[in-house]
Structure formats: structure tokens, C-alpha cells
Amino acid sequence: MKNIIKYSVLSLLAVAGVSCESFLNEKVVSGVSYDYLETKTGIETAVNGVYSTMRWYVGGERYYCLTEYGVDYVWEGADGGNKDAFNKYSNQLNSSFGMLYEFWENAFKGITRANTALMYLPEVGDMTDAEKVSREGELRFMRAYFYFDLVQQFGRVPLLSEGNVSQIITDFPRVSVADLYAFIINDLRYSFDVLPDVAMQPDRGRATKWAAANLLSKVYLTRGSAVKDQRGQQPTDMDSTAYFAEAVINSGKFALEADYLSTIDQDRQKVSSETIWGVEFTNDVLFNGSEGNKMHLYWVPTYEKLPGLQRDLQQGRAWKRVKPTPYLQTELFDHLNDSRMYKMVSWVFYANKESSIPVWEDKYYYVDENGKTTNDLLYETPAELVGKPKFTLGDTAAYFIPKYYGAKDYKGAVIDKAKDRQMQLDIAKCRYTLIPVDENTNHYFPCLKKWLDTQRPDMNYEQGGRNFVRMRLGETYLIAAEAYGRMGNFEKAAELINVVRKRAAYKEGEAKPQEWWQVDGGNMADVAGSTEKAMLVTPADLSNDFINFMLDERARETYGEMNRWEDLVRTETLYERVKKFNPDAAPNIKEYHKLRPIPQNHIDRLSPKPSPEEAQNEGYY
């Protein structure tokens, strides 16, 4: 097996001693000298320490709150302390909200670690020039990565480009967004020129030439997407986006998985030809340290409270933080031709608790909108079934059917009694718990499979070992396509989009899910047929409303991959689409929510004190 960059406890302590940890909160661990960084071992430890900060993103309830809450295609689940601030845009979203500072601090921790290592790198005597150049490329790649995260979330931030281990500095003016993008691009262009021309370095998780190219394409796309905002956009940004994205596509180092399902297969995460760069985790507790990948927790409904079910490893541990919207389940995808929604979501949960398997009652009555059982008989069970178990172990116990009856609104209030009665009749006749879209709640909703981790030691273990994939080729095609579409070349855009959509289609002879004919009206005569032709788009399909088409296609391809909020901000559509699709957020969202508040912990330590307008983003002072 290929090696993986190792972050031992000792190495992290060493890095803590030489990296200043935070540019406003210096720490020195006794017993570790800065001379250590003038050795190859010290530099390698420092570089690994920069990479280690990436684990913060998925090590708890963190990054998904910044990228998946408060958007258009997911709503909040039942639990968690971050949803009011980030999904509802409540007044809790302020400069004192702790998780914002954690994000800020972690990013600047990575930046200062990189700057410190870059400062000492020229002094290392036992490394070759080639080794130094390669490590510099990695450090500048990671520095650019963190700054790109910061500028997308906060806009103007302080720009630290040099290491500092001797001075206490308290004056950190925020620089322009344009200057930040120029700095990021400069770092990444250097990294692209010097990093190894390989799909994956022997030490897995290290940056490569193609990871730099892929990030460059996204940076240029983000800068060049601005129309009203000022990001320093240049007329050549879309050309540059297309150039670097297509460089990755045409490099010969990567290929789309043949089946979309393979992109979320945990067994393939370390060998997938589609992965360009990611953060490595394993099932080795010592390797992961305290920051295992906990994203498997947040997309799972409270299935264990349904009849015949209890929590198990295969079906996940339910922290019910994030749920798909009715729009995503019923309208966003072409259900007859696009396989992605059915492949990325768990619709069925299987019986594993015999003691709670229900039995057939003799009669089922309509329950009114106040929860009162009426005398309106819905269904009389055949006599031979009454009192018998509805299902057995291993059978379907619960089915989240992607069908909206139009009986209830998103809050669960009845809006059409006739449709509600029909829905209740269908539920009553079903041998398992049937949960249509109308019946989705903050506890009960279909489960995204992309983060499930079935290789944990037991069902309660939180620190998972699934990799944190940050770049994959499916998205790269869409980045290139958007660049061409923005340049008016819809023919080329359609060509690139169709590569992704062709992969998303059902193949000839591929088994289709039962929903294909039971819910979506598929013709059984075509059940084994290919849908590739029907999935292809034409230039005319794109030209009318290109940006919204691309946002929808990105949702179809990358749902749940923690980039949605930034996509909406990048395209200047956050306010519009949240108002339209997210009723939890719609009453509170303002135009200024396209940026987060600068953390108060940072502002309080600045000296001399800047004006509120200089220190803080609009809307938060």
C-alpha cells in the first residue's frame, strides 16, 4: 500500500512549538528549538503539520455548517447548535459566534505554519534543491487553499506572506479581495510549475501539479464570476479557468468512474481514478488522532425510532443535522433518466429489531390535521393478516418514497384533505413504514450515502476513517463547462457537461430502482434500456438561463460535498435562491449575508483599534 503522510502526536507537538499556532496567539512548547526547522526532519514535520490542519474541517460540526446550511437544496435537521445561525441567518450569526472563530483560527494556523516553514526552508542543509522546491510548492499550495477558503467566507482578511517567530504584531489591516486573489493565484501558479506531475504522490495526501491546476481553475472561476462584487476580476479569468480545468482533464492522470455510485464507494476512496486531491484518513485510530472524519453522522435520519429498527453500523448513527429538500427529491433530477439521486441516497432501512416489528391492525382510520383519529375508515385489513407481523428481520422496515402527494406543506400542515386521505390510505395498506415527502420531518428524511462510514469499529464510534475528498474530476468538467458557457461558447459547454451527464445516465442492461416504474411512471418495456441519449443537453438548452442551469447541475453532481454556499455566493445568487427554496432562511436572509462576520476575538486583539467599518463586514457592526 502507498505511504500516507503521518502526523504523529510528537510531530504535532513539535509543529505547535515552531509555528506560532495563531498569528495573534503565539505558543512556544519548551524543548523544541527553531533550529529544528533548519533540518530536513524538522521541515518535513512542519509541512506535515500544515496538512494536518485540513482535518479540522470534518472533525466535528464545523465546515458543513458553513457550506451546506443556509442554501437552496438542504434544510436543517432536528438537532445541533449551529442551525439557527447558519441555516436561518438568525441574530446568532454574529461576530461572537464561536465556530466562526474556530474556522478563522484554523485557517490562519495553517497559513502561519506554512509561512514559518517557508522562512526556514532556505536554511536547511540536508535537503537537495529539488526537495526544497517541491516542499515550497506544497506549502504555497496549502497557503493558497486556506486563503481561498477565507476570502470566500469573509471577504477582506489580513494577508500574511512571511514567517515571524520573533515579533509580537497586533496591527493586521485587512487587504482588498482583489489583492487576496492575486496572492492566491501567484502561489498556485508557482505550485503548478514545480509540483510532481503525478496523479498521487507516493506519500498519499501531498499536493500535486494537478491539485494546483484544479484549485487554480476554481479560483479563476470564482474571481471571474463576479458581476456586482469587486474581486479583481480580469477579462481573461474564464480563459484561465478553462485552461487549467482542461489541463487536468487532458492530463491522462484521471478518469471518471464508470458508475456514479463508485464515486461514493468507501472501498474505492483510495484507488479511485476520479480523485484529484483529498485529505487522508484511515481506520487506524493512532493515525487519525483526535480528528477522525465525523461527517458520517450528520446526514442520517432518526430511523432507529421507527418500528422494527434500531441503530446499526451499516445504516449509520443518526445525528439528523441536514436533510434534502422536497425540491431536491421531486424536481431537481430527471428521475427517469438520471441515476444520481437514487444512487446517492438511502431510501430504504432494513428491519433489525424483532421486538418492535409491528403487527397488522384490523382497521385503519383517517387522522385529521389536529392528530385526532376520526371515524373515517381508510382500510380494513384482510382477516388472515390481522395480528400477524408486517415484516420480518431483514425485510424493508421503512421506505422514504420520493413522492410528494401535495397533501401537506413543509411544516406538516394539511393543505389538501383529499390528497391527505389518499396518502394516509397508501400508508395504512403498506406492510412497512411508508414516508412520502409530505411526511418528511426534521427527524425523518432520506439519508445521503456519500459520507456513510461502515468501516468504523462499532455503531457508536464517531471518528471515522473515510477520506475527505476535496477535488474530483466530475466537478472539474463542470468548472470547465461553466467557463466556456460564460464566454458564450455553449457548444463546448454542452460537450463537457454531457460527459458528466452521460456517466449519470442508466446504462444498457443496468437494473433500475423500483421507483423508476412505481413512482416515476417508467415504461416496463424500457426497464433495461440506456438513458444516455435522453441525458444529453444541447447548446440551446443552456443558453437561456445558463447560470441557474449550472447551479442545478452542480447540485445534481456534487450534492453534499460541501461547496454549495460558496457556489451561491460566487454566482451572486445566494439571496435570490435562498428566498425561493429555503423557507427556514427566507425571512431573515439579507444581501450582506454573502459574507460572514469577522470574529470578535480577532478584532478585540487589534491595536491600534480600527474603525468599525474597517474591522468588520457590513451588516455586522
C-alpha positions in Angstrom: 0.0 0.0 0.0 1.2 3.5 -0.7 2.5 5.5 2.2 0.4 8.2 3.8 1.7 11.5 5.3 1.9 10.7 9.0 1.1 13.2 11.7 2.2 11.6 14.9 1.5 13.2 18.3 5.1 14.1 18.7 5.3 15.8 15.3 2.2 17.9 16.0 3.6 19.0 19.3 6.8 19.9 17.6 4.9 22.0 15.0 2.9 23.7 17.7 6.2 24.9 19.1 7.5 26.4 15.9 4.5 27.6 14.0 3.1 30.4 16.3 -0.2 28.4 16.1 -2.2 31.6 15.5 -0.8 34.8 14.2 -2.2 36.6 17.3 -1.8 33.8 19.9 1.8 32.7 19.9 2.7 29.5 21.7 6.2 28.1 22.4 6.5 24.5 23.6 9.6 24.0 25.8 12.1 21.6 24.5 11.6 22.4 20.8 14.1 24.8 19.2 13.6 26.8 16.0 16.9 25.2 14.9 14.9 22.1 14.4 13.4 23.7 11.3 16.8 24.0 9.8 16.9 20.2 9.3 15.2 18.0 6.8 13.3 16.2 9.6 12.1 19.5 11.0 10.9 20.8 7.7 9.1 17.6 6.9 7.4 17.7 10.3 6.4 21.3 9.7 5.0 20.6 6.2 3.0 17.7 7.6 1.7 20.0 10.3 0.3 22.3 7.6 -1.6 19.4 6.0 -2.9 18.3 9.4 -4.9 21.5 9.8 -7.2 20.2 7.0 -8.6 17.6 9.4 -10.4 20.3 11.3 -13.0 20.6 8.5 -14.6 17.2 9.1 -13.5 16.6 12.7 -16.8 17.8 14.1 -19.9 20.0 13.4 -17.9 22.6 11.5 -17.4 23.1 7.8 -20.7 21.6 6.7 -22.4 24.4 8.7 -20.6 27.0 6.6 -21.3 25.3 3.3 -24.5 23.3 3.5 -26.7 25.3 5.8 -28.5 28.4 4.6 -28.6 27.3 1.0 -31.2 26.2 -1.5 -31.2 22.4 -1.6 -30.9 21.3 2.0 -32.7 22.2 5.2 -31.8 21.8 8.8 -32.5 18.6 10.7 -33.6 18.2 14.3 -30.5 18.7 16.4 -27.4 20.8 16.6 -26.5 24.2 17.9 -25.4 25.9 14.6 -28.5 25.7 12.5 -30.2 28.9 13.7 -27.1 31.0 12.9 -26.2 29.4 9.6 -29.4 28.0 8.2 -31.9 30.6 9.5 -29.4 33.6 9.4 -30.7 34.5 12.9 -29.1 37.1 15.1 -26.9 34.4 16.5 -24.8 34.8 13.3 -22.7 37.5 14.7 -19.0 38.2 15.4 -19.0 36.3 18.7 -20.2 33.0 17.3 -17.6 30.6 18.4 -17.4 28.3 15.4 -16.6 31.2 13.1 -13.5 31.9 15.1 -12.6 28.3 15.1 -12.7 28.3 11.3 -10.7 31.6 11.2 -8.1 30.3 13.7 -7.6 27.0 12.0 -7.1 28.6 8.6 -4.5 31.1 10.0 -2.9 28.3 11.9 -2.3 26.6 8.6 -1.1 29.8 7.0 1.4 30.7 9.8 2.7 27.1 9.8 3.3 27.4 6.1 4.9 30.8 6.4 7.2 29.6 9.2 8.3 26.6 7.2 8.9 28.7 4.2 11.0 31.1 6.2 13.3 28.3 7.4 13.3 26.2 4.3 16.3 28.0 2.6 18.4 27.4 5.7 18.0 23.6 5.6 21.4 22.0 4.9 20.5 18.3 4.5 17.9 18.7 1.7 18.5 18.9 -2.1 17.4 21.9 -4.0 14.8 19.8 -5.8 13.4 18.6 -2.5 13.2 22.2 -1.2 11.4 23.4 -4.4 8.9 20.6 -4.1 8.2 21.3 -0.4 7.9 25.0 -1.2 5.3 24.1 -3.8 3.3 22.2 -1.3 3.5 24.9 1.3 2.4 27.6 -1.1 -0.4 25.3 -2.4 -1.7 24.9 1.2 -1.4 28.6 2.0 -3.4 29.4 -1.1 -6.0 26.8 -0.2 -6.6 28.4 3.2 -6.6 31.9 1.9 -9.2 30.9 -0.8 -11.4 29.5 2.0 -11.0 32.7 4.0 -11.7 35.1 1.2 -14.8 33.3 0.1 -16.3 33.3 3.6 -15.1 36.6 5.0 -14.0 38.8 2.0 -11.2 41.1 3.1 -8.9 39.5 5.6 -5.3 40.2 6.8 -2.6 39.0 4.3 0.4 37.3 5.9 3.0 36.4 3.4 6.1 35.9 5.6 7.0 33.9 8.7 7.6 35.6 12.0 8.9 34.0 15.2 10.4 37.0 17.0 7.9 39.9 16.9 4.5 40.3 18.5 2.4 42.1 16.0 -1.1 43.4 16.8 -1.8 45.6 13.7 -3.4 43.4 11.0 -5.2 45.5 8.4 -7.5 43.7 6.0 -6.4 43.9 2.4 -8.6 44.1 -0.6 -10.3 41.0 -2.1 -8.5 41.7 -5.3 -5.1 41.6 -3.6 -6.0 38.3 -1.9 -7.0 36.7 -5.2 -3.8 37.9 -6.8 -1.8 36.4 -4.0 -3.6 33.1 -4.1 -3.1 32.8 -7.9 0.6 33.7 -7.6 1.1 30.9 -5.0 -0.8 28.4 -7.1 0.9 29.2 -10.3 4.2 28.5 -8.6 2.9 25.3 -7.2 1.6 24.2 -10.6 5.1 24.8 -12.1 7.1 22.8 -9.6 4.9 20.1 -8.1 5.2 16.5 -9.3 3.3 15.6 -12.5 1.6 12.6 -11.0 -2.0 11.7 -10.0 -0.9 10.9 -6.5 2.4 11.3 -4.7 3.9 8.2 -3.0 3.1 9.8 0.3 -0.6 10.0 -0.2 -2.3 13.3 0.5 0.5 15.5 -0.7 -0.4 18.1 -3.3 0.5 17.6 -6.9 0.8 19.7 -10.0 -2.8 18.7 -10.9 -4.2 19.5 -7.5 -2.7 23.0 -8.0 -4.2 23.2 -11.5 -7.6 22.2 -10.3 -7.6 24.7 -7.5 -6.4 27.4 -9.9 -9.4 26.7 -12.2 -11.8 27.1 -9.3 -10.0 30.3 -8.1 -10.2 31.9 -11.5 -13.8 30.8 -11.9 -14.7 32.4 -8.6 -12.9 35.6 -9.2 -14.3 35.9 -12.8 -17.9 35.0 -11.8 -18.3 38.4 -10.1 -20.5 40.9 -11.8 -21.5 43.3 -9.0 -18.9 42.3 -6.5 -15.3 43.5 -6.8 -12.9 40.6 -6.7 -10.2 42.0 -9.0 -11.8 40.0 -11.9 -9.9 40.1 -15.2 -11.2 39.7 -18.8 -9.0 36.6 -19.1 -10.4 34.8 -16.0 -12.7 32.4 -17.9 -9.9 31.6 -20.4 -7.6 30.8 -17.4 -10.4 28.7 -15.8 -10.9 26.6 -18.9 -7.1 26.3 -19.5 -6.4 24.8 -16.1 -9.5 22.7 -15.8 -8.9 21.2 -19.2 -5.2 20.7 -18.3 -6.4 18.4 -15.5 -9.0 16.7 -17.7 -6.5 16.1 -20.5 -3.5 15.2 -18.3 -4.1 11.5 -18.7 -3.8 11.1 -14.9 -7.5 10.9 -14.1 -10.7 9.4 -15.4 -14.4 9.5 -14.4 -15.6 6.4 -12.6 -17.8 4.4 -15.0 -20.7 4.4 -12.5 -21.7 7.4 -10.3 -22.2 5.0 -7.4 -18.5 4.2 -7.5 -17.6 7.9 -6.6 -19.1 7.3 -3.1 -17.9 3.8 -2.6 -15.7 3.8 0.6 -13.8 0.8 -0.6 -12.6 2.8 -3.7 -11.8 6.0 -2.0 -8.0 5.4 -2.1 -7.9 4.0 -5.6 -10.4 6.0 -7.5 -9.2 7.4 -10.8 -11.5 10.4 -10.2 -9.9 11.7 -7.1 -7.5 14.6 -7.7 -6.8 15.6 -4.1 -8.1 14.8 -0.7 -7.3 14.7 3.0 -6.3 11.2 4.1 -7.9 9.3 7.0 -7.6 5.6 7.8 -9.2 3.2 10.2 -6.0 3.4 12.4 -7.0 5.4 15.5 -3.4 6.5 16.1 -3.0 7.9 12.6 -6.3 9.9 12.8 -5.6 11.2 16.2 -8.4 13.2 17.7 -9.7 14.4 14.3 -11.3 11.5 12.6 -13.9 12.2 9.9 -17.2 12.7 11.6 -19.2 13.7 8.6 -20.9 10.3 8.6 -23.0 11.4 11.5 -24.8 14.4 10.1 -27.0 13.2 7.2 -28.7 10.3 8.9 -32.4 10.4 10.0 -33.7 9.1 13.3 -34.5 5.7 11.7 -34.0 3.8 15.0 -37.2 5.2 16.4 -39.3 3.6 13.7 -40.9 0.2 14.1 -38.6 -2.8 13.6 -35.4 -0.7 13.6 -32.5 0.1 15.9 -29.2 1.8 15.3 -26.6 -0.3 13.5 -23.3 0.2 11.7 -24.5 -0.3 8.2 -27.3 2.2 8.3 -25.5 4.8 10.3 -25.6 6.8 13.5 -28.3 9.4 13.4 -27.3 13.0 14.3 -30.0 14.3 11.9 -28.4 17.6 11.2 -29.0 18.0 7.4 -31.9 16.9 5.2 -32.7 17.1 1.5 -35.5 19.5 0.4 -38.7 18.4 -1.3 -37.4 20.2 -4.4 -34.3 18.1 -4.5 -36.2 14.9 -4.0 -39.0 15.6 -6.5 -38.0 18.2 -9.1 -34.2 18.8 -9.4 -33.4 15.4 -11.1 -34.8 13.8 -14.2 -35.9 10.7 -12.3 -36.5 8.6 -15.4 -33.1 9.2 -16.9 -30.7 10.5 -14.3 -29.5 7.8 -11.8 -27.6 10.1 -9.4 -30.4 10.8 -6.9 -31.3 7.2 -6.4 -27.7 6.2 -6.1 -26.5 8.8 -3.7 -29.4 8.5 -1.2 -30.6 5.7 1.1 -34.3 5.4 0.7 -34.8 2.1 2.5 -34.0 1.0 6.0 -34.0 -2.7 6.8 -35.5 -4.4 9.9 -33.0 -5.3 12.6 -35.1 -5.3 15.8 -37.5 -8.1 16.0 -39.1 -6.9 19.3 -40.5 -3.8 17.7 -41.8 -5.2 14.4 -45.5 -4.1 14.2 -48.5 -6.3 13.6 -51.4 -5.7 11.3 -54.3 -4.0 13.0 -57.8 -4.9 11.8 -58.8 -1.3 10.8 -57.1 1.9 10.0 -58.8 5.3 10.3 -58.1 8.7 9.0 -56.2 11.0 11.3 -57.2 14.7 11.0 -54.9 17.7 10.8 -55.1 18.0 14.6 -53.8 14.5 15.2 -57.2 13.1 16.2 -58.3 9.7 14.9 -61.7 10.0 13.2 -64.4 7.5 12.3 -63.5 7.7 8.6 -62.4 4.1 7.8 -59.4 4.1 5.5 -58.5 0.4 5.2 -59.8 -2.9 6.6 -57.1 -5.5 6.8 -57.8 -8.9 5.3 -58.7 -11.2 8.2 -55.9 -13.7 7.6 -53.3 -10.9 8.2 -54.7 -9.3 11.3 -52.4 -9.7 14.3 -49.5 -11.0 12.2 -46.1 -9.3 11.9 -46.0 -6.8 9.0 -42.4 -7.9 8.1 -39.5 -10.0 9.3 -35.9 -9.3 10.1 -34.0 -8.2 7.0 -37.1 -7.0 5.2 -37.8 -3.4 4.4 -38.9 -1.7 7.6 -39.1 1.9 6.4 -39.2 3.4 3.0 -38.7 7.1 2.3 -40.6 7.3 -1.0 -39.6 10.3 -3.3 -43.2 11.1 -3.9 -45.0 14.3 -3.0 -48.7 13.9 -2.7 -49.4 17.6 -2.3 -51.2 16.9 1.0 -49.0 18.9 3.4 -46.8 21.9 3.3 -43.2 21.9 4.5 -44.3 22.5 8.1 -46.6 19.5 8.1 -49.9 21.4 7.8 -52.6 19.8 5.7 -53.2 21.8 2.5 -55.4 19.3 0.7 -57.6 16.9 2.7 -58.5 14.6 -0.2 -54.8 14.1 -1.0 -54.0 13.7 2.6 -56.6 11.0 2.9 -55.2 9.2 -0.2 -51.7 9.4 1.3 -52.9 8.0 4.6 -54.7 5.2 2.8 -51.5 4.2 1.0 -49.6 4.3 4.2 -52.2 2.2 6.0 -52.1 -0.5 3.3 -48.3 -0.7 3.3 -46.5 -3.5 5.2 -43.6 -1.2 6.2 -43.5 2.4 7.4 -44.0 4.4 4.3 -42.8 8.0 4.5 -43.7 10.2 1.5 -42.1 13.7 1.0 -45.2 15.2 2.7 -44.3 13.3 5.8 -40.6 14.3 6.0 -39.7 16.0 9.3 -36.6 17.2 10.9 -36.2 13.7 12.3 -37.3 11.6 9.3 -35.9 12.1 5.8 -33.9 10.1 3.3 -30.2 9.7 4.0 -27.2 10.9 1.9 -24.8 8.0 1.5 -21.8 10.0 0.4 -20.4 10.2 3.9 -21.6 7.0 5.5 -18.7 5.0 7.1 -19.4 1.3 7.5 -15.8 0.5 8.4 -15.9 2.0 11.9 -15.2 -0.3 14.8 -18.8 -0.1 16.1 -22.0 1.8 15.5 -21.3 4.4 18.2 -17.8 5.2 17.1 -17.6 8.8 15.9 -14.1 9.3 14.5 -14.5 7.7 11.0 -11.8 6.8 8.5 -13.4 7.9 5.2 -11.2 10.2 3.2 -12.2 13.9 2.8 -12.1 14.2 -1.0 -11.8 17.9 -1.9 -11.3 17.6 -5.7 -12.7 15.1 -8.1 -12.9 15.1 -11.9 -16.7 15.2 -12.1 -16.6 18.7 -10.7 -13.6 19.7 -12.9 -15.7 19.0 -16.0 -18.4 21.4 -14.7 -15.9 24.0 -13.9 -14.6 24.0 -17.4 -18.1 23.9 -18.8 -19.1 26.9 -16.8 -16.1 28.9 -18.0 -17.0 28.2 -21.7 -20.6 29.0 -21.1 -19.7 32.3 -19.5 -17.7 33.0 -22.6 -20.7 32.3 -24.8 -19.4 29.0 -26.2 -22.4 26.9 -25.3 -21.4 24.2 -27.8 -18.2 23.5 -25.8 -20.0 23.9 -22.5 -22.6 21.3 -23.6 -19.9 18.9 -24.7 -18.2 19.0 -21.3 -21.5 18.8 -19.3 -22.6 15.8 -21.4 -19.5 13.8 -20.3 -20.8 14.1 -16.7 -24.4 13.6 -17.7 -23.6 10.5 -19.8 -22.0 8.9 -16.7 -25.1 9.8 -14.7 -27.4 8.0 -17.1 -28.6 4.4 -16.8 -26.5 2.1 -18.9 -27.9 -0.6 -21.2 -28.9 -3.5 -19.1 -28.5 -1.7 -15.8 -31.0 -2.5 -13.1 -33.2 0.5 -12.4 -34.7 1.1 -8.9 -38.3 0.2 -8.2 -39.2 3.9 -8.0 -38.5 4.1 -11.8 -41.7 2.3 -12.6 -43.7 2.6 -9.3 -43.3 6.3 -8.7 -41.9 8.0 -11.8 -44.0 6.3 -14.4 -41.3 4.5 -16.3 -42.4 2.0 -19.0 -41.5 -1.5 -18.1 -40.7 -2.2 -21.7 -37.8 0.2 -21.3 -36.6 -1.0 -17.9 -33.3 -2.4 -19.2 -32.7 0.4 -21.7 -30.0 3.0 -21.7 -30.9 6.6 -20.9 -27.7 8.2 -22.2 -29.3 9.8 -25.2 -32.1 11.4 -23.1 -29.5 12.8 -20.7 -27.6 14.8 -23.3 -28.1 18.6 -23.4 -27.8 20.9 -26.4 -26.3 24.4 -26.6 -29.9 25.7 -26.9 -30.8 24.0 -23.6 -28.1 26.1 -21.9 -28.3 29.5 -23.5 -31.5 30.7 -21.9 -30.6 30.6 -18.2 -27.1 29.3 -18.1 -26.0 30.1 -14.6 -29.1 28.6 -12.9 -28.7 25.5 -15.1 -25.1 25.2 -13.9 -26.1 25.6 -10.3 -28.7 22.9 -10.7 -26.2 20.6 -12.5 -23.6 21.2 -9.8 -26.3 20.3 -7.2 -27.1 17.1 -9.1 -23.4 16.1 -9.3 -21.9 17.4 -6.0 -24.8 17.4 -3.6 -23.5 17.2 0.0 -19.8 17.7 -1.0 -19.6 20.9 1.0 -19.4 23.6 -1.7 -23.0 24.9 -2.1 -22.9 28.1 0.0 -19.7 29.2 -1.8 -21.3 28.4 -5.2 -24.3 30.6 -4.5 -22.1 33.4 -3.2 -19.7 33.0 -6.1 -22.5 33.4 -8.7 -24.2 36.2 -6.7 -27.4 34.2 -6.4 -27.4 33.4 -2.6 -30.1 35.8 -1.7 -32.4 35.0 -4.6 -32.2 31.2 -4.4 -32.4 31.1 -0.6 -35.5 33.3 -0.8 -37.0 30.9 -3.3 -36.1 27.5 -2.0 -35.3 27.7 1.8 -38.4 28.8 3.9 -36.4 28.5 7.1 -33.9 31.1 5.9 -36.1 33.3 3.7 -37.5 35.5 6.5 -34.1 36.5 7.8 -31.5 36.5 4.9 -30.1 39.8 3.8 -27.9 40.7 1.0 -25.0 41.3 3.4 -25.1 37.6 4.4 -22.9 36.8 1.4 -20.1 37.4 3.9 -19.6 36.1 7.4 -18.8 38.5 10.3 -15.1 38.9 11.2 -14.6 37.1 14.5 -14.7 39.4 17.5 -11.8 37.5 19.2 -9.6 38.8 16.3 -10.9 42.3 16.4 -10.5 42.7 20.2 -6.8 42.0 20.0 -6.1 44.5 17.3 -4.0 47.6 18.3 -4.4 50.4 17.3 -8.2 49.9 17.1 -9.5 50.2 13.6 -12.8 51.8 12.8 -15.9 49.5 12.8 -16.2 49.8 9.1 -12.5 48.8 8.6 -12.6 46.0 11.2 -15.9 44.4 10.4 -18.0 43.4 7.4 -21.2 45.4 6.5 -24.3 44.3 8.4 -22.4 43.1 11.5 -21.4 46.3 13.3 
